[in-house]
Amino acid sequence: MKTILAPTDFSDTATHAAEYAYDLVKQLKAKLILCNAFIVPAEIPEAGMVVWPMDDYQHIMDDSLAELEKLAARLQSKESNDDVKPKVTCINEMGDFNSVLKQVIENSHVDMIVMGTHGRGLSKFLLGNHAKGAINYASKPLLLIPPKVAIKPIKKIAFATDFKHPEEDLKFVYELIPFARMLDAEILITHIAKGKEHADGFKTLIGPFMTDLSNKSNYSHIYYRICEGEKPDDGLNWLCVHGHVDILAMVHHSHSFLHGLLNGSVTQKMANKIEIPLLVFHAQN
C-alpha cells in the first residue's frame, strides 16, 4: 500500500480522521494525500441569477489551499519517537465530492480512502451524504473513522461475513492480508450465529474457507470466531466492545447487512454504538 487519500472539509471530525490517516501512513511507510472539493455558488442550480466574481472564486481557491497546507504542516509537526515523516500532498479541486474523489483516486493511484464520521457512530456522516456516496461508488477500500477513536497501532482486524458470497469474501480477505501484514496485525474472520444450529452450519463453511486461506495466503495470523446474537448488529456490537478489535471490516453488497444499515432498513443500534473504525470493501454486484 503506497497512497492513502484523506478528504477533508476542515471540521474537527475530518481533522481527526486526517490525523488517524497520517499515523497509518507512518506505520505503512506510505504517502498521504489531503483533498478538499468545493463548489462555487454560481455553479449551483439554486443560485439562479447570481453572478460569481472571478476574484471571489480565486479567493475561495486560495483559502482552501491554504487550509490544506496548514493541516499538512500540523500533521508533520507532531512529535514522534521516530524520524519517519511521510510525504503529504495537497489537492484542491472544484467540483462535486464524488467526481473529485473519483478523479483523485484514478490520477493519484490511491490505495485506500480514510474519512471521518459525523457525530457518534455511523448513522450520520461527515460531509452530508458524501461518505455514503463514497461507500457506494469508491473503487478502493474506505476506512471510516469515528470522531473520538484512539489513534494507536492496529493489532486486530475483524472481517465480518454472513457467508452468502464466500468466494467474493475470500477475494477481499486476500486484499486485506497485505495491509494486515504491513501492520503485523491479526485477521479475525467472524460470523454472527443465531443459535447452535446456525453456528454448526457456519462451521461446515468455515473449514474449506480457512483451508483455502491457509494454503494460499502465506500469512499465519488468521483466525475465526463465531459470535452469537439474535441480530447481526447485536453480535457485531459485542465483538467491537469486547473483542479487542481495532478495525471492523465488511464487504458492501447491494443487499448486504451494511447496505441495510446505511439505508435505515436495519436497526440503528450498531450505528449508534460502534466506536472503532469501519473498513468497507465495495463489491461489484
C-alpha positions as CSV (number, residue, x, y, z in Angstrom):
1,M,0.0,0.0,0.0
2,K,1.6,3.2,-1.2
3,T,-1.0,6.0,-1.1
4,I,-3.8,6.9,1.3
5,L,-6.4,9.7,0.5
6,A,-8.0,11.7,3.3
7,P,-10.8,14.0,2.1
8,T,-11.5,16.9,4.4
9,D,-13.9,19.8,5.0
10,F,-11.6,21.2,7.8
11,S,-14.0,20.2,10.5
12,D,-12.8,18.7,13.8
13,T,-14.0,15.2,12.8
14,A,-12.3,15.5,9.4
15,T,-9.1,16.7,11.0
16,H,-9.2,13.8,13.5
17,A,-9.6,11.4,10.5
18,A,-6.6,13.0,8.8
19,E,-4.6,12.6,12.0
20,Y,-5.5,8.9,12.0
21,A,-4.6,8.6,8.3
22,Y,-1.2,10.3,9.0
23,D,-0.4,7.8,11.8
24,L,-1.5,5.0,9.5
25,V,0.8,6.1,6.6
26,K,3.7,6.2,9.1
27,Q,3.0,2.6,10.0
28,L,2.7,1.6,6.3
29,K,5.6,3.8,5.1
30,A,3.2,5.2,2.6
31,K,2.2,8.7,1.5
32,L,-0.8,10.8,2.3
33,I,-3.0,13.0,0.0
34,L,-5.2,15.6,1.7
35,C,-8.1,16.6,-0.6
36,N,-10.8,19.3,-0.5
37,A,-13.6,19.6,-3.0
38,F,-15.6,22.7,-3.3
39,I,-18.4,24.1,-5.5
40,V,-18.7,27.9,-6.2
41,P,-22.2,29.2,-5.7
42,A,-22.6,30.3,-9.3
43,E,-22.4,26.7,-10.3
44,I,-25.2,25.5,-8.0
45,P,-28.6,25.4,-9.8
46,E,-30.3,27.2,-6.9
47,A,-28.0,30.1,-7.3
48,G,-30.2,31.3,-10.3
49,M,-29.2,34.8,-11.4
50,V,-26.2,35.1,-9.0
51,V,-23.1,36.3,-10.8
52,W,-20.0,35.0,-9.0
53,P,-16.9,37.3,-9.5
54,M,-13.7,35.6,-10.7
55,D,-11.8,37.4,-7.9
56,D,-14.0,35.7,-5.2
57,Y,-13.7,32.4,-6.9
58,Q,-9.9,32.7,-6.8
59,H,-10.2,33.8,-3.1
60,I,-12.0,30.5,-2.3
61,M,-9.4,28.5,-4.1
62,D,-6.6,30.3,-2.3
63,D,-8.2,29.9,1.1
64,S,-9.0,26.3,0.7
65,L,-5.4,25.5,-0.4
66,A,-4.0,27.5,2.5
67,E,-6.1,25.4,4.9
68,L,-4.9,22.2,3.3
69,E,-1.3,23.3,3.6
70,K,-1.9,24.3,7.2
71,L,-3.3,20.9,8.0
72,A,-0.4,19.2,6.3
73,A,2.1,21.2,8.3
74,R,0.2,20.5,11.5
75,L,0.3,16.7,10.9
76,Q,4.0,16.8,10.0
77,S,4.9,18.9,13.1
78,K,3.6,16.3,15.6
79,E,6.2,15.0,17.9
80,S,7.3,11.5,17.2
81,N,9.8,9.0,18.6
82,D,11.0,8.1,15.1
83,D,12.3,10.0,12.1
84,V,9.5,8.9,9.8
85,K,7.8,11.9,8.2
86,P,5.6,10.7,5.4
87,K,5.1,12.8,2.3
88,V,1.9,14.8,2.4
89,T,0.4,16.1,-0.9
90,C,-2.5,18.7,-1.0
91,I,-5.1,18.5,-3.8
92,N,-7.7,21.3,-4.0
93,E,-10.3,20.8,-6.7
94,M,-13.6,22.5,-7.8
95,G,-16.5,20.1,-8.3
96,D,-18.9,17.8,-6.5
97,F,-17.4,15.5,-4.0
98,N,-17.9,12.1,-5.7
99,S,-16.5,13.4,-9.1
100,V,-13.4,14.9,-7.4
101,L,-13.0,11.7,-5.3
102,K,-13.1,9.5,-8.5
103,Q,-10.7,11.8,-10.3
104,V,-8.1,11.8,-7.5
105,I,-8.3,8.0,-7.0
106,E,-7.6,7.4,-10.7
107,N,-5.0,10.1,-11.2
108,S,-3.0,9.6,-8.0
109,H,-3.2,5.8,-7.8
110,V,-4.9,5.8,-4.4
111,D,-5.0,2.5,-2.4
112,M,-7.3,3.5,0.4
113,I,-9.6,6.3,1.4
114,V,-9.8,7.5,5.1
115,M,-12.8,9.6,6.1
116,G,-14.3,10.8,9.4
117,T,-17.8,10.1,10.6
118,H,-20.1,12.8,11.9
119,G,-21.4,12.5,15.4
120,R,-21.5,9.3,17.4
121,G,-21.4,6.2,15.4
122,L,-22.2,5.6,11.7
123,S,-25.8,6.8,11.4
124,K,-24.8,10.2,10.1
125,F,-21.8,11.1,8.1
126,L,-19.3,13.9,7.7
127,L,-19.8,16.0,4.6
128,G,-23.6,15.3,4.4
129,N,-24.1,12.2,2.2
130,H,-20.6,12.1,0.9
131,A,-19.4,9.1,2.9
132,K,-22.5,7.2,1.8
133,G,-21.6,8.1,-1.8
134,A,-18.0,7.0,-1.2
135,I,-19.3,3.7,0.1
136,N,-21.5,3.2,-2.9
137,Y,-19.1,4.3,-5.6
138,A,-15.5,4.3,-4.4
139,S,-13.4,1.7,-6.2
140,K,-11.0,1.5,-3.3
141,P,-11.3,0.4,0.3
142,L,-12.9,3.0,2.5
143,L,-11.9,3.4,6.2
144,L,-14.4,5.4,8.3
145,I,-13.1,6.9,11.5
146,P,-15.4,7.8,14.4
147,P,-14.6,11.2,16.0
148,K,-13.2,10.0,19.3
149,V,-11.4,6.8,18.3
150,A,-8.0,6.5,19.8
151,I,-5.0,6.8,17.4
152,K,-2.9,3.7,18.1
153,P,-1.2,0.8,16.4
154,I,-3.6,-1.6,14.7
155,K,-3.2,-5.1,16.1
156,K,-6.5,-6.9,15.2
157,I,-8.8,-6.6,12.2
158,A,-12.2,-8.4,12.3
159,F,-13.6,-9.4,8.9
160,A,-17.3,-9.9,9.3
161,T,-19.1,-12.1,6.9
162,D,-22.5,-13.7,6.5
163,F,-21.1,-16.3,4.1
164,K,-23.6,-15.5,1.4
165,H,-20.8,-14.7,-1.0
166,P,-17.9,-16.8,0.3
167,E,-15.8,-16.6,-2.9
168,E,-16.0,-12.9,-3.1
169,D,-15.4,-12.6,0.7
170,L,-12.2,-14.7,0.1
171,K,-11.1,-12.3,-2.6
172,F,-11.4,-9.3,-0.2
173,V,-9.6,-11.2,2.6
174,Y,-6.7,-11.7,0.2
175,E,-6.8,-8.0,-0.4
176,L,-6.8,-7.3,3.3
177,I,-3.8,-9.6,4.0
178,P,-1.0,-7.3,2.6
179,F,-2.5,-4.4,4.7
180,A,-2.5,-6.6,7.9
181,R,1.0,-8.0,7.1
182,M,2.5,-4.5,7.0
183,L,0.9,-3.7,10.4
184,D,1.7,-7.1,11.8
185,A,-2.0,-7.4,12.7
186,E,-4.2,-10.4,13.2
187,I,-7.2,-11.0,10.9
188,L,-10.2,-12.5,12.7
189,I,-12.9,-14.0,10.4
190,T,-16.1,-13.6,12.3
191,H,-19.7,-14.6,11.7
192,I,-22.8,-13.8,13.8
193,A,-24.7,-17.0,14.6
194,K,-28.3,-17.2,15.8
195,G,-28.3,-20.3,18.0
196,K,-26.3,-23.5,18.0
197,E,-27.8,-24.9,14.8
198,H,-26.8,-21.8,12.9
199,A,-23.3,-22.0,14.5
200,D,-22.9,-25.6,13.4
201,G,-23.9,-24.7,9.9
202,F,-21.2,-22.0,9.8
203,K,-18.5,-24.5,10.9
204,T,-19.2,-26.5,7.7
205,L,-18.5,-23.4,5.7
206,I,-15.5,-22.0,7.6
207,G,-13.5,-25.2,7.3
208,P,-12.9,-25.0,3.5
209,F,-12.7,-21.2,3.7
210,M,-9.8,-21.3,6.2
211,T,-8.1,-24.2,4.4
212,D,-8.0,-22.2,1.2
213,L,-6.7,-19.2,3.1
214,S,-4.0,-21.3,4.8
215,N,-2.8,-22.8,1.6
216,K,-2.7,-19.6,-0.5
217,S,-2.2,-16.7,1.8
218,N,1.2,-17.4,3.4
219,Y,0.0,-15.5,6.4
220,S,-0.3,-17.3,9.7
221,H,-2.1,-14.7,11.8
222,I,-5.6,-15.5,10.5
223,Y,-8.2,-16.9,12.9
224,Y,-12.0,-17.3,13.1
225,R,-14.6,-16.8,15.7
226,I,-18.4,-17.3,16.0
227,C,-20.3,-14.7,17.9
228,E,-23.8,-15.4,19.0
229,G,-26.5,-12.8,18.5
230,E,-30.2,-12.6,17.7
231,K,-29.4,-9.9,15.2
232,P,-26.2,-9.3,13.3
233,D,-25.8,-5.8,14.8
234,D,-26.0,-7.2,18.3
235,G,-23.2,-9.7,17.7
236,L,-21.0,-7.1,15.9
237,N,-21.6,-4.6,18.7
238,W,-20.5,-7.2,21.2
239,L,-17.4,-8.0,19.1
240,C,-16.4,-4.4,18.8
241,V,-16.8,-3.7,22.5
242,H,-15.4,-7.0,24.0
243,G,-13.2,-8.5,21.2
244,H,-10.2,-6.1,21.4
245,V,-10.8,-5.3,17.8
246,D,-9.1,-2.2,16.3
247,I,-10.9,-2.2,12.9
248,L,-14.1,-3.9,11.7
249,A,-14.0,-4.8,8.0
250,M,-17.1,-5.6,5.9
251,V,-18.0,-6.1,2.3
252,H,-20.7,-3.8,1.0
253,H,-23.1,-5.7,-1.3
254,S,-26.2,-4.2,-2.8
255,H,-28.4,-6.2,-0.4
256,S,-26.0,-6.8,2.4
257,F,-26.3,-6.1,6.2
258,L,-24.1,-3.0,5.7
259,H,-26.4,-1.8,2.9
260,G,-29.4,-2.1,5.2
261,L,-27.6,-0.3,8.0
262,L,-26.7,2.6,5.8
263,N,-30.2,2.9,4.4
264,G,-32.2,2.5,7.6
265,S,-33.7,-0.9,6.9
266,V,-31.7,-2.5,9.8
267,T,-31.8,-1.3,13.4
268,Q,-29.5,1.7,14.1
269,K,-28.2,0.2,17.4
270,M,-24.9,-0.7,15.7
271,A,-24.7,2.7,14.0
272,N,-25.2,4.4,17.3
273,K,-22.7,2.3,19.3
274,I,-19.8,1.4,17.1
275,E,-16.8,3.3,18.1
276,I,-14.0,1.7,16.2
277,P,-13.0,2.3,12.5
278,L,-15.0,0.6,9.9
279,L,-13.2,-0.7,6.8
280,V,-15.6,-1.0,3.8
281,F,-14.8,-3.1,0.7
282,H,-17.1,-2.4,-2.2
283,A,-18.4,-5.5,-4.1
284,Q,-19.2,-5.2,-7.8
285,N,-22.8,-6.6,-7.6
